[in-house]
Amino acid sequence: EGSQRYTEVHVPVLAIYAAHGMPAAVAADSAAAAAWLAERVPASRVIRSAAPNVRVVILPNATHDVFRSNEPDVLREMHVFIAGLPVR
């Protein structure tokens, strides 16, 4: 058919999600925040299951263009992620 489904990711992944409207009490609990996000953004659930080396960051009250609304947070998380990558 000329197509292939990729169901596993074998490299480290940084997934940053904007959780606009997430209640503060939910944001304070990482498990509750992940459940809240999985219910609203199915892709967050997929990436967690497909990529064993995923770092999921949930930014409460960020907008869709999270790199603009929460630039310091995004840069911080990128630096943490990069610093944790294995050295070859």
Secondary structure, 3 states (H helix, E strand, C coil): CCCCCCCCCCCCEEEEEEECCCCHHHHCCHHHHHHHHHHHCHHHHHHHHHCCCEEEEEEECCCCCHHHHCHHHHHHHHHHHHHCCCCC
